[in-house]
Amino acid sequence: MPPEAEIAEKVYEDRISALSDDLLVQILSLVPTKDAVTTMVLSKRWRFVWNMMTKLEYTESYKAEKNVSDLLNKSLQLLKTPLLESLRIQLGKQRPVDADVVKWVSNAVNRCVRELKLKFDFPLTTYPTTTSLPKRFYTCKTLVKLTLSYNILVDVPSKACLPSLQSMCLKCVVYKDQDSHVMLLSSCPVLKDLVVVRKTVDNMTRSSVKVPSLQRLTYIDCSADRVSRRSLAVDSPGLSCLNIFDPFGVNCSIQNMPRLDEAVLSVVTSRFDSKSFSSVMFLSLCLIQAYTETDYSLSWEQPSTVPGCLLSHLEIFEWAEFGGGLQEKQFLTFILANSACLKTAGISIRSFYHIKAKQEMMEELESMYRVSVSCQLLFTAKFSNGDVKNEQKEEKSDSLFSLYLIHR
């Protein structure tokens, strides 16, 4: 054979098809599922490779000739793998009328799915009913990670049990009744991460998070309904990280958090109870005025005893949007007078003050008594919330406590 022919033969050699099934499946897992399925027409070697995939993701496409429902039905039916690592389904405005969610989820449960992510973001004006999940889903023994978003009805049966679930995100879902949320959480004995995002209408007024195993909680209420009386109760002794965003003022009860290390809170001023955070090492507060309040100064009542975190732990204190109100000054006086370990106090005065007024206010703050002789008072943005957290992680000190405060 001429040398040129040998070179040409080497150039056009199909080396990918010679790889093992496991490697080919890994390659296909890097591309969208709809593209992976089309590889079945390449050759006989590729005909059945795709149906050994363990990670499937279906996203509705506006330009697709066939809807995602057809692809889901056929691919799940032909799938050979007995174990499914993850199934992700996203439907939008073009939600197919024949979408059989119960069938899809049941198929995944039968294959011992470990991760399930469902996002049904279609308008309720077009599809007035929410999407229900099969009852057997709530007893899936292998599910480790769950994400449910938008128009999904959470209807938890009495015998629900998700013994392996460690991470759960509930974003703007609808609950069948008040007890559904509590029953769902009580069915997760090893849950570590929980994200709850609420919308205006979700059939739940009282949100209770009582999970002994929970380590990280994010609660976001993006409801525009300022009239409804919602409440949040958190009683999770294993919690180490807490993030709450509620600009409209939920009634919040937080207790039993001896292991809490970090808390980031955006809450209404009049409904914040600082007693719940005596053990926290990093605390970021964004105190928001309730829409019914006309007094835009900080509402604060001096405690009868000085918290131990101030006496022996607080090293960094930041206050953004300082307004100069009477109670704000009283609160700052209390912090400076009782924080014996304080090293840095940074204060950012609200921008609407004139230069002369700012200067007078800074001089007044400079004259306040500081129990810590090493405390440096700063009026410039030389460090930020993120810098404080990074410094905390670098020093890895059990005694370090920092407080970041925003008042709006």
Disulfide bonds with the S-S distance in Angstrom:
none
